[in-house]
Every structure is written in C-alpha cells, then in structure tokens.
Amino acid sequence: MDRLSFVLFRGDADLPRKIVSQQSREAHAVPMVSRSAVIAVAIFLAAHFALLIGLVTPEKFVFDEVHYVPAARQMLGSTASQPMLNPMHPPLAKELIAASIAAFGDNALGWRYPATLFGALAIVAIYLCGLALFGSQGPAIAAALIAAFNQMLYVQARIAMLDIFALGFGLLAIAAFMHGFRRERPQALFALAGSLFGLAAACKWSGLFPLGVCIVIVAVTRLMQSWHTLFADSRPDDWYRPDLWPGFKAHHAALCFVLLPVVAYLPAFVPLYGVSLPDLIEAQRRIFADNTTTAIAGHTYMSSWPSWPLLARPVWFLFDKTTDDNVAAIVFLGNPLVLWPALLALLMVLRDFIVARRWDAFLIAAFYFGPWLAWALLPRTLGFSYYYLPAATAASLALVYVLRREGLPRWLLWAYVGIAAIGFAVMLPISAAFIGTSMQTFNRLMLFQSWI
C-alpha cells in the first residue's frame, strides 16, 4: 500500500491536499532560489562597478588609511616587522588589504579595492535580509537600493579602513540568521551565521555586536520556552512561539554562536603569531585593553553615540583645495533623506514589535538598536559617526517595512527610492573626491555649524 492510500485508509482526508501543497512548494523553491541568486549576482556586479568609479582619487592616504595601509605593508614584509603596527585591531581586514596590494601594487587601487568588494557584498546582504523579512523580490531590491543610496556605505566602501569588512561579513551573517529564524531546523543557517560573525570580528571587534544580539535572542527565546510562556492571543506572526526551533538544542547553540565564531576568528592571527597560545592570548588582551580603555586625547571629529542617528557631527575624511574656488572632499555624512526619515520608520517598527509582536519588526529593531546601543556600554569616550554604519545600513529595512504596509500604494516605496537617489546625487560631490565641487556648493551642503 503506498503512502497516500495508507493515509486515506486512516481517514486523514486533508493529507492528500497537504502533500500536493508541499510538492508544489518544493517545485517552486528551486526556480525561486535561482532567481534570487541571479538578482544577488546582478546587484553585486552593479554595486561593485559603481564603487570602482574614481576609486584611485586621491592617490594619497585618506584619513585612517595612514594606519591600516602601513600595517598591511608590514604583513608583506615591505617594512620592519617590529614594532607591530596597528595591534589594537584584529588582522583579517589588513591581511585582505595586503593581498590586494600584492595583486594590484602598492597604490590607491591596491589599498582600496577590497573595500569595494565588501561594500558590494554588504548591499547584497541587505537584499538577502529583505528576502528573509518580506518574502518578495521587490521590497528586497528596494532595501538594497536604499542602503546603497545612503552615503555612509558608499564612502566607507571606497577607503582602506576596517569597518566595511566587518560590515560585509556581519550583514551576511545577519541575513543567514534571519533566514533561519522561522525554520524548524535552523542549525545550518545559524552555523553559517556564527562562522561569518567570527570573520567579522576578525576584521574589527565591533563585529561581535550583532553576534551578541543573536545570542541574546536565542537565550531569551529558550528562557521563555523553559518557563512555558504563552501569548494568550497567539498569532502566526509572533516573534516568540513556544514551538520555535524544536530540534535546536543547547549544544547546537554553543556550536553555532560560540565555537564556530572562535574557529573562524583565530586563523587570521596565525600568520602573525603562529600557533603560540600565549602569543594569541596576549594579542587578544592587547586588543581588549586598547578598545575598552577610556580615551584621554580628543579628536576634531569625535562624537558620542546618541548624536549619530541625528547626523550631528560628520567626519571629514578629505578636504583638499584643487583651485582657488574648488575642493576635493570626502565627508562621512549619511544621506539625510534616508537616515532622518528612518528614525520615524524605526518608531513604527518598535510599535509593531511591542504591540503587534511581529517577528519581522522584532528582527529589524534588534539588528538596528543592538549594534548601535552596544557602543553605550563601552567606557571609552572617543567615538566617531562611522561607528553607526551597521545600524544606519540596517535602517533601510525599517524604511521598506513601513512603506510596504497594508493600505499604502505600491508605488510609494519606489517613489521613496527615487527620493533617496536624488539625495545621494546631491551629496555625491562631497562624498567622492574624483568629482570635486566649488566652495560655494560645499558651504551650501554644510547645513549646520556642527557639520563644519
């Protein structure tokens, strides 16, 4: 007796329909995955090409490239091996810069090329996050475009600093976590997320912040389940369910979010320290001390974490007078037409998480507020607005979440994408040195005294 006949014999008249439905879903799954993969590759190529335009201008160091490029050169043996340069950050991002220098030469292209790769990957990751949250290609593509039109990502993806590497790995990890969040068996996707978080931390320790968010989410969920917590009016869209991840055990969580991140994190140190355990431990102690000690010296462009969402204090990466009335400028300043409206969108996201208990609103809020508010826990006083980059990039998901709400016209989301593109174009002369601008235009774009 075949399976269907056996089921009918037992009287389960609904199961044939369930089997047909499951087969139908499986039949559509492969084309959907293939289409998503093609779109992801297209987004990557388009973003990578856009980020490459004018990359080698200027041909000198920009802002903190003065720290990270010499450290990369040292890894290639082109400078003295002692003292070790820039030991206050993990080595992976600098190793990637060093590999690029070896491939393209010790020049502006060699320094900055890897950043464009990871900037494009970050945009692809937002697209993948959008697929997980919204289940539709249109909103996912819109989220990627809004993230791309935020000047913060554009500027950081064209400079040889560490933040874009941690962002690219971190957002890909968040995308994997989001795709696994609603699955009965999330082990594989959570393991992928943990490994990617380890790589993000191997670039910069701020990559640990979203990993901490995942650990808190899993711990709180398991704690509520151990208390047999139930919502009186449970809904399919609840962020918490008592039957969430039924086969995901404590040892799975330890493997995915502790062991695999460590395994992915440590190999980056081997080229510098070998497999000496005392040296590896000392390297971590040095990074911890340098990143948690209260800074004494100030900085012209330093700012505190509460001011970052307001764009109160940008960072001037470059300001060169090319003629008497023209300048080449790179100002790390987010697109006001993206980040200011995002604050209102985030309030609505919080409302839906708290009142409606929606899982998509919960994840957006978690991966926006977690990486931002984590900076409030550090005792150091020296901070910069580019620390806000991960949260600012995730804010594009909040905007799409609000603009695709039921009752709103579908064209509204795409109209806003157009508005974001206009803001990007207006700000581009002070975001890309190869364009240049007049002093008059530069002063006009500096809207507030704190921006100067």
Backbone torsions as a table, in degrees:
resi	resn	phi	psi	omega
1	MET	NA	127.6	-179.4
2	ASP	-77.1	174.0	-172.1
3	ARG	-62.9	-41.6	-176.4
4	LEU	-67.0	-42.4	178.8
5	SER	-63.8	-40.2	178.7
6	PHE	-61.1	-40.9	179.5
7	VAL	-65.1	-43.7	179.7
8	LEU	-64.7	-35.7	178.3
9	PHE	-62.5	-34.2	-179.6
10	ARG	-80.7	-7.8	174.3
11	GLY	92.4	9.1	178.2
12	ASP	-86.3	86.8	-175.0
13	ALA	-71.6	-18.4	-178.1
14	ASP	-83.3	-18.2	-171.9
15	LEU	-69.4	-35.5	174.8
16	PRO	-55.5	-41.4	178.2
17	ARG	-64.5	-38.7	178.9
18	LYS	-65.1	-40.1	-180.0
19	ILE	-66.1	-43.1	178.0
20	VAL	-62.2	-41.3	179.5
21	SER	-64.1	-42.2	178.9
22	GLN	-64.0	-42.8	178.1
23	GLN	-62.7	-38.1	178.8
24	SER	-64.5	-42.4	178.4
25	ARG	-62.5	-43.6	180.0
26	GLU	-64.5	-35.5	179.7
27	ALA	-66.8	-33.0	-179.2
28	HIS	-86.7	-15.1	-173.9
29	ALA	-66.1	-44.0	-176.5
30	VAL	-64.1	-49.5	176.7
31	PRO	-59.9	-36.0	180.0
32	MET	-65.2	-44.2	178.6
33	VAL	-63.8	-42.4	179.7
34	SER	-62.4	-43.6	179.2
35	ARG	-63.4	-42.1	179.1
36	SER	-63.9	-38.9	179.3
37	ALA	-65.1	-41.7	178.7
38	VAL	-63.1	-43.6	179.8
39	ILE	-65.4	-40.6	179.1
40	ALA	-61.5	-43.0	178.4
41	VAL	-64.6	-40.7	178.9
42	ALA	-63.6	-41.9	177.8
43	ILE	-62.5	-43.6	180.0
44	PHE	-60.9	-47.5	-177.4
45	LEU	-64.8	-42.7	179.8
46	ALA	-64.9	-44.6	-179.9
47	ALA	-65.8	-42.7	-179.7
48	HIS	-61.6	-44.9	179.0
49	PHE	-61.6	-44.1	-179.4
50	ALA	-63.0	-39.0	-178.5
51	LEU	-72.4	-23.8	-179.7
52	LEU	-76.1	-22.9	-175.0
53	ILE	-63.5	122.1	178.2
54	GLY	69.7	19.2	-173.9
55	LEU	-62.4	-33.3	-172.4
56	VAL	-83.6	4.1	176.2
57	THR	-104.0	122.2	-0.3
58	PRO	-82.6	166.6	-179.2
59	GLU	-87.9	4.3	177.5
60	LYS	-107.5	174.7	178.4
61	PHE	-64.1	143.5	175.7
62	VAL	-118.0	123.1	175.1
63	PHE	49.3	-123.4	-171.6
64	ASP	-78.2	4.3	169.9
65	GLU	-57.7	-25.1	179.9
66	VAL	-63.0	-21.8	177.4
67	HIS	-92.6	-44.4	-167.3
68	TYR	-86.5	-33.5	178.1
69	VAL	-67.2	-46.5	175.2
70	PRO	-58.5	-35.6	177.1
71	ALA	-64.8	-38.8	176.7
72	ALA	-66.1	-41.1	177.0
73	ARG	-59.9	-39.5	179.9
74	GLN	-62.0	-36.8	178.4
75	MET	-65.0	-25.6	177.8
76	LEU	-86.0	-4.5	179.6
77	GLY	81.8	15.2	-179.1
78	SER	-85.8	-8.5	174.3
79	THR	-133.0	170.9	-179.4
80	ALA	-58.1	142.2	-177.0
81	SER	-78.6	-14.5	179.6
82	GLN	-132.6	141.3	-5.2
83	PRO	-71.7	155.2	179.5
84	MET	-67.3	130.3	-178.4
85	LEU	-85.3	141.1	176.6
86	ASN	51.7	53.9	178.8
87	PRO	-77.9	-2.7	-177.5
88	MET	-80.8	-1.5	176.0
89	HIS	-131.8	150.0	176.7
90	PRO	-60.1	162.8	-167.2
91	PRO	-93.0	-11.1	-167.4
92	LEU	-59.2	-47.7	-178.9
93	ALA	-61.6	-40.2	178.6
94	LYS	-68.0	-32.7	175.4
95	GLU	-66.8	-36.7	176.7
96	LEU	-67.1	-39.1	175.5
97	ILE	-64.0	-41.2	178.6
98	ALA	-62.1	-41.6	178.5
99	ALA	-62.9	-37.6	178.3
100	SER	-67.4	-40.8	176.8
101	ILE	-61.2	-40.9	178.6
102	ALA	-63.7	-33.5	-177.1
103	ALA	-83.7	-41.3	-171.3
104	PHE	-111.1	-5.7	179.8
105	GLY	102.0	162.2	-180.0
106	ASP	-84.6	75.9	-177.5
107	ASN	-148.1	-179.2	-175.2
108	ALA	-59.5	-38.6	177.7
109	LEU	-64.7	-45.3	179.3
110	GLY	-61.4	-39.3	-179.2
111	TRP	-66.7	-42.9	-165.2
112	ARG	-101.9	-14.0	-173.9
113	TYR	-57.6	-44.7	-178.7
114	PRO	-59.7	-31.7	179.3
115	ALA	-62.0	-36.3	179.0
116	THR	-67.1	-35.9	177.0
117	LEU	-61.5	-46.1	-176.7
118	PHE	-76.7	-26.9	171.8
119	GLY	-64.3	-43.1	177.0
120	ALA	-65.3	-39.6	177.1
121	LEU	-63.3	-36.1	178.6
122	ALA	-63.3	-39.5	178.7
123	ILE	-67.4	-41.0	175.3
124	VAL	-61.2	-39.8	-179.9
125	ALA	-62.6	-38.6	176.7
126	ILE	-64.2	-38.8	174.5
127	TYR	-58.7	-45.0	179.8
128	LEU	-66.0	-37.8	174.1
129	CYS	-60.9	-42.8	178.7
130	GLY	-61.2	-39.3	176.6
131	LEU	-61.6	-42.6	-179.5
132	ALA	-65.0	-40.0	-174.4
133	LEU	-81.3	-41.9	-169.5
134	PHE	-106.4	-16.9	176.2
135	GLY	64.0	24.6	-176.3
136	SER	-149.2	144.6	-176.7
137	GLN	-67.3	-43.3	-175.4
138	GLY	-56.6	-57.3	178.8
139	PRO	-61.5	-34.4	178.9
140	ALA	-65.4	-42.8	177.6
141	ILE	-65.5	-40.4	178.5
142	ALA	-60.9	-41.7	178.3
143	ALA	-61.5	-41.7	178.9
144	ALA	-64.0	-40.1	179.8
145	LEU	-66.4	-42.9	179.5
146	ILE	-63.1	-41.4	177.0
147	ALA	-62.0	-39.9	180.0
148	ALA	-67.9	-31.6	-177.9
149	PHE	-85.6	3.4	173.2
150	ASN	-88.7	117.6	-174.3
151	GLN	-55.2	-26.3	-177.4
152	MET	-57.7	-49.7	-178.4
153	LEU	-66.6	-42.2	-178.6
154	TYR	-58.9	-47.8	-177.8
155	VAL	-66.4	-44.1	-175.5
156	GLN	-71.4	-22.3	179.7
157	ALA	-84.9	6.6	-179.1
158	ARG	-129.0	28.4	-179.4
159	ILE	-144.5	145.6	-177.0
160	ALA	-84.0	69.4	172.9
161	MET	-118.4	178.2	-171.7
162	LEU	-91.1	-22.9	-167.9
163	ASP	-63.3	-37.5	-176.6
164	ILE	-68.6	-29.3	178.1
165	PHE	-69.2	-46.0	177.0
166	ALA	-63.0	-36.4	179.3
167	LEU	-65.9	-46.7	-178.6
168	GLY	-60.2	-51.2	177.5
169	PHE	-61.8	-43.2	-175.9
170	GLY	-64.8	-42.2	180.0
171	LEU	-69.4	-36.5	174.5
172	LEU	-62.5	-38.0	176.9
173	ALA	-65.4	-42.6	178.3
174	ILE	-62.2	-41.1	178.1
175	ALA	-60.4	-43.1	178.1
176	ALA	-63.0	-42.3	179.3
177	PHE	-63.6	-43.5	-180.0
178	MET	-63.1	-39.2	179.1
179	HIS	-68.5	-28.9	179.2
180	GLY	-86.3	-14.6	-168.8
181	PHE	-60.5	-38.5	-175.6
182	ARG	-98.0	5.5	-177.7
183	ARG	-88.4	150.7	176.7
184	GLU	-68.3	-35.8	-179.9
185	ARG	-121.7	87.2	-177.2
186	PRO	-89.5	6.8	-170.2
187	GLN	-54.1	-47.7	-175.5
188	ALA	-64.7	-44.9	-179.0
189	LEU	-70.4	-37.2	177.1
190	PHE	-67.5	-35.9	176.7
191	ALA	-65.2	-41.6	176.4
192	LEU	-61.8	-43.1	178.7
193	ALA	-59.8	-47.2	-179.3
194	GLY	-60.7	-41.4	179.0
195	SER	-64.0	-42.4	179.4
196	LEU	-67.4	-36.5	175.7
197	PHE	-63.1	-37.2	176.8
198	GLY	-61.9	-40.3	177.1
199	LEU	-67.4	-37.5	176.8
200	ALA	-61.9	-44.2	179.2
201	ALA	-66.6	-28.8	177.9
202	ALA	-71.4	-12.0	173.7
203	CYS	-93.2	-45.4	178.6
204	LYS	-160.0	140.6	-173.9
205	TRP	-65.0	-17.4	174.8
206	SER	-62.7	-16.7	173.8
207	GLY	-64.8	-13.7	177.1
208	LEU	-76.4	-20.0	-175.0
209	PHE	-61.5	-51.8	178.6
210	PRO	-66.8	-28.8	173.0
211	LEU	-61.0	-42.7	176.0
212	GLY	-59.5	-36.7	177.4
213	VAL	-61.8	-45.0	179.1
214	CYS	-62.0	-42.8	179.5
215	ILE	-61.8	-42.0	178.8
216	VAL	-64.3	-43.2	180.0
217	ILE	-60.3	-47.5	-179.1
218	VAL	-65.8	-42.2	-178.4
219	ALA	-65.1	-44.4	-180.0
220	VAL	-65.2	-41.4	179.1
221	THR	-61.1	-47.3	-179.4
222	ARG	-66.8	-35.4	177.5
223	LEU	-64.6	-44.8	178.5
224	MET	-64.2	-36.6	177.8
225	GLN	-67.9	-36.4	178.3
226	SER	-67.3	-26.5	176.0
227	TRP	-86.1	0.8	-178.0
228	HIS	57.7	42.2	-179.8
229	THR	-68.9	136.6	176.8
230	LEU	-134.3	140.8	168.8
231	PHE	-85.3	131.6	-176.2
232	ALA	-60.1	-35.1	-179.5
233	ASP	-118.0	58.1	-174.2
234	SER	-57.3	144.7	-178.4
235	ARG	-130.6	158.7	179.6
236	PRO	-63.0	-26.6	-176.7
237	ASP	-91.9	8.3	179.7
238	ASP	-61.4	141.5	178.0
239	TRP	-71.5	-25.8	177.7
240	TYR	-118.1	136.0	173.3
241	ARG	-137.6	141.8	-179.6
242	PRO	-66.1	-18.4	-179.9
243	ASP	-104.2	17.4	-178.9
244	LEU	-69.6	131.3	177.6
245	TRP	53.1	62.0	-175.0
246	PRO	-62.1	-30.3	-178.2
247	GLY	-99.2	8.1	-176.7
248	PHE	-93.1	104.2	-173.2
249	LYS	-95.2	175.0	-178.3
250	ALA	-61.6	-38.7	-179.5
251	HIS	-69.7	-28.4	173.3
252	HIS	-65.2	-43.0	179.8
253	ALA	-62.9	-43.1	179.3
254	ALA	-63.4	-40.7	179.1
255	LEU	-64.2	-48.7	-173.3
256	CYS	-70.9	-40.3	-168.6
257	PHE	-112.6	1.9	174.7
258	VAL	-127.5	-61.1	-173.4
259	LEU	-67.3	-50.6	-177.7
260	LEU	-64.0	-40.9	174.2
261	PRO	-59.0	-39.7	178.7
262	VAL	-65.7	-43.1	-179.8
263	VAL	-63.0	-37.3	178.7
264	ALA	-76.3	-28.8	-175.0
265	TYR	-76.5	-44.8	-168.1
266	LEU	-69.9	-35.1	-175.8
267	PRO	-57.4	-26.2	179.7
268	ALA	-63.1	-23.3	-178.2
269	PHE	-84.9	-17.6	-173.7
270	VAL	-61.6	-42.5	179.1
271	PRO	-60.6	-24.1	-178.7
272	LEU	-94.3	-36.9	-171.5
273	TYR	-119.0	-3.0	-174.6
274	GLY	68.7	-149.4	179.7
275	VAL	-109.2	24.5	178.4
276	SER	-74.0	113.3	-178.0
277	LEU	-61.7	-44.7	178.1
278	PRO	-59.6	-38.6	179.6
279	ASP	-68.5	-38.6	178.0
280	LEU	-65.0	-42.2	178.7
281	ILE	-65.2	-41.9	178.8
282	GLU	-63.6	-37.4	177.7
283	ALA	-62.4	-40.5	179.0
284	GLN	-68.9	-38.0	178.4
285	ARG	-62.4	-41.0	179.8
286	ARG	-64.9	-43.8	178.6
287	ILE	-61.7	-43.8	-179.5
288	PHE	-62.4	-45.8	-178.6
289	ALA	-63.0	-43.1	-177.1
290	ASP	-70.6	-26.2	-175.9
291	ASN	-99.9	-3.5	179.0
292	THR	-119.8	-9.3	-179.7
293	THR	-74.9	136.9	177.6
294	THR	-64.0	125.1	-179.1
295	ALA	-74.1	140.5	178.6
296	ILE	-97.0	-47.5	-177.8
297	ALA	-75.0	143.2	176.9
298	GLY	-88.4	-178.7	179.1
299	HIS	-148.0	144.8	-176.1
300	THR	-55.1	-38.6	-173.1
301	TYR	-108.5	16.4	179.2
302	MET	-67.2	152.0	178.9
303	SER	-153.4	163.5	-178.5
304	SER	-102.7	157.1	-172.5
305	TRP	-58.6	-34.8	179.6
306	PRO	-64.7	-21.6	-175.9
307	SER	-87.0	-14.0	-172.5
308	TRP	-63.9	-44.6	180.0
309	PRO	-63.6	-22.9	-179.5
310	LEU	-85.4	-5.7	-176.9
311	LEU	58.5	42.1	-174.0
312	ALA	-74.6	-32.3	-174.8
313	ARG	-141.5	98.0	177.5
314	PRO	-75.4	174.8	177.0
315	VAL	-117.3	125.6	176.7
316	TRP	-84.5	103.6	176.8
317	PHE	-73.8	-33.8	-177.1
318	LEU	-154.0	138.7	171.7
319	PHE	-150.5	101.6	-178.5
320	ASP	-122.9	131.5	173.9
321	LYS	-82.4	118.4	179.8
322	THR	-90.8	-33.0	172.2
323	THR	-139.8	-175.3	-179.2
324	ASP	-61.4	-30.0	-175.2
325	ASP	-123.6	12.5	-178.7
326	ASN	-130.2	146.8	-178.8
327	VAL	-133.5	153.2	167.6
328	ALA	-106.5	118.1	-171.8
329	ALA	-130.8	143.7	169.4
330	ILE	-131.7	106.5	-179.3
331	VAL	-112.2	122.1	176.4
332	PHE	-79.1	96.3	-176.5
333	LEU	-146.5	121.2	-178.8
334	GLY	-64.9	159.2	176.9
335	ASN	-68.0	112.5	-178.5
336	PRO	-60.1	-29.1	179.7
337	LEU	-75.5	-7.1	173.7
338	VAL	-104.6	-52.7	-168.4
339	LEU	-79.8	-30.7	175.6
340	TRP	-71.0	-48.4	174.5
341	PRO	-61.0	-28.1	179.7
342	ALA	-61.4	-29.4	179.5
343	LEU	-64.9	-39.4	176.1
344	LEU	-67.8	-40.4	178.3
345	ALA	-61.5	-38.9	-179.2
346	LEU	-66.8	-32.2	174.6
347	LEU	-63.0	-40.4	177.7
348	MET	-69.2	-36.1	175.8
349	VAL	-62.2	-45.4	177.5
350	LEU	-60.4	-41.1	179.5
351	ARG	-61.2	-44.9	-178.6
352	ASP	-69.2	-32.9	176.0
353	PHE	-67.0	-45.9	-174.6
354	ILE	-76.2	-44.8	-173.7
355	VAL	-87.5	-49.8	-176.4
356	ALA	-92.0	-11.1	177.1
357	ARG	61.1	30.0	-176.2
358	ARG	-70.7	134.5	-177.2
359	TRP	-68.7	-36.3	-179.9
360	ASP	-68.4	-40.4	176.0
361	ALA	-64.5	-38.0	178.6
362	PHE	-60.3	-47.3	-178.1
363	LEU	-68.0	-39.5	177.4
364	ILE	-61.5	-47.1	-179.9
365	ALA	-62.7	-41.4	-177.4
366	ALA	-62.5	-43.4	-175.1
367	PHE	-90.5	0.0	166.4
368	TYR	-93.6	-56.1	-174.0
369	PHE	-72.8	-33.6	-178.6
370	GLY	-59.9	-58.2	-179.8
371	PRO	-65.3	-22.7	177.9
372	TRP	-82.2	-54.2	-173.8
373	LEU	-71.1	-16.3	176.5
374	ALA	-58.9	-30.4	179.3
375	TRP	-66.1	-22.9	178.2
376	ALA	-69.8	-19.2	-178.0
377	LEU	-83.9	-14.7	-177.7
378	LEU	-84.6	140.3	-177.7
379	PRO	-77.1	-15.8	-176.0
380	ARG	-68.4	144.5	-177.3
381	THR	-97.5	-12.0	-177.5
382	LEU	-87.6	112.5	-180.0
383	GLY	-138.6	158.6	-179.0
384	PHE	-136.1	155.1	-176.2
385	SER	-65.0	-21.8	179.5
386	TYR	-73.1	-9.9	170.5
387	TYR	-66.1	-19.5	-179.5
388	TYR	-80.5	-5.6	-172.9
389	LEU	-53.2	-48.5	-179.2
390	PRO	-60.6	-44.7	179.2
391	ALA	-66.2	-41.5	-179.8
392	ALA	-62.4	-36.3	179.0
393	THR	-70.8	-40.9	177.7
394	ALA	-66.0	-22.4	-179.3
395	ALA	-62.0	-23.8	177.8
396	SER	-61.4	-31.3	178.2
397	LEU	-67.5	-35.8	177.7
398	ALA	-65.7	-40.0	179.2
399	LEU	-63.3	-44.7	178.8
400	VAL	-66.0	-40.4	178.4
401	TYR	-54.7	-44.5	-177.2
402	VAL	-75.1	-41.5	-173.8
403	LEU	-75.2	-10.6	176.6
404	ARG	-107.5	17.7	179.3
405	ARG	-62.8	151.6	179.2
406	GLU	-60.8	133.9	-179.5
407	GLY	101.9	-20.4	177.8
408	LEU	-87.5	143.5	178.4
409	PRO	-65.6	146.4	-175.7
410	ARG	-66.0	-28.6	-177.7
411	TRP	-70.8	-17.6	-175.2
412	LEU	-63.0	-40.6	179.3
413	LEU	-60.5	-45.2	-177.4
414	TRP	-73.7	-29.1	173.2
415	ALA	-64.1	-38.8	178.4
416	TYR	-68.4	-38.1	175.7
417	VAL	-57.1	-40.4	176.3
418	GLY	-62.9	-40.5	178.0
419	ILE	-63.6	-42.4	177.6
420	ALA	-61.4	-39.0	178.7
421	ALA	-64.5	-37.9	177.6
422	ILE	-64.0	-44.7	177.8
423	GLY	-60.5	-39.7	177.9
424	PHE	-62.0	-45.2	-178.4
425	ALA	-64.0	-39.1	179.9
426	VAL	-65.3	-39.2	-176.8
427	MET	-84.0	-11.0	-173.7
428	LEU	-58.7	-37.8	-179.7
429	PRO	-61.1	-22.7	177.0
430	ILE	-105.0	9.7	178.6
431	SER	-111.6	-19.1	-176.9
432	ALA	-131.6	119.3	-175.1
433	ALA	-66.2	-26.8	-175.5
434	PHE	-70.6	-17.1	179.8
435	ILE	-83.8	-50.3	-177.7
436	GLY	74.4	162.3	-179.7
437	THR	-159.3	165.9	177.6
438	SER	-81.9	159.0	177.1
439	MET	-61.9	-34.4	-179.9
440	GLN	-63.6	-45.9	178.6
441	THR	-66.8	-40.9	179.1
442	PHE	-58.9	-47.4	-179.9
443	ASN	-64.9	-32.4	179.5
444	ARG	-68.9	-35.3	-179.6
445	LEU	-77.6	-20.3	175.2
446	MET	-81.3	85.7	-168.9
447	LEU	-69.5	-29.7	-173.5
448	PHE	-125.8	155.1	180.0
449	GLN	-61.7	-34.3	-179.3
450	SER	-68.9	-15.1	178.2
451	TRP	-80.9	-12.9	-175.5
452	ILE	-92.9	NA	NA
